[in-house]
Amino acid sequence: MATRVQWAGMGLDLRTGRPAPEAVGRAVEQVLAEGRFRERARALGAEFAEYRPFDTIAEPVETLGRSDG
């Protein structure tokens, strides 16, 4: 998961399943200090907001319901 977060530009991969508390603290400080992470998170948030998953699901279900009648 961390690799994907880093790939997406929204965080860092500490490359361990059990990072030391100090490493986590440094990573948090870096992510909060560097605006590139915030900018990328906002951009992805805006992209996700365009998706309407329930509409996507409802459309074929409604179509099936109409063909049964």
N, C-alpha and C positions, 0 to 999 in steps of 0.2 A: 504494500500500500504506500509506504513512504517513497518508494521509487517513482510511483505514479504522481504523487504530490509534487515531488521535485521536478519531474518531467513536465508537469503542467505549469510550473513556475510559481506555485503557491506556498512552497515550504522547502524544507531541507530533509535529506535522507541521512540519518545518523549512522546508517549501515550496521545496525545491531538491533537485536530484539530486546536487549536490556541495556539501554544507554545509562551512563552514570548521571546522577542528578545535575552535576556541574555541566555536562555536555548538553543536557536538555535546557538548562538555564541560558547557556551561551547561544543555543539555537533560537530560543524564544527571543532573546535580546536582538539577535541579528534580523530575524523576520520582522520584528516590530520596528526596527530602526531603518530598514531598507524599504523604501516605497514601492519597489518593483513587485514585491509580494502582494502588497495591498492592491496595487493596480491590476494585477493579474486576477486576483480573487474577485474584484469588482467586475472585470470584463467577463469572467466565467459566470458570475451571478446574473449579469444582464442577459447572457446567452441562454442560461437555464430558464430565466423568466419568460422567454419566448415560447417555451414548450408548454403544451397543454395536454398532459398525459391522460387526464380523464376524458377529454374530448376524443382523443385518439382511440381510447378503449371503447367509448360509448358508441361511436359511429358504426363499427361493424356489428356490435351487439344489437343496435336498433335496426339495422338492415336485416339481420337474421330474424328479428321479431316480426318485422313487416312481411317477410316471405312465408312465415308459418301460417298466417291468417288466411 
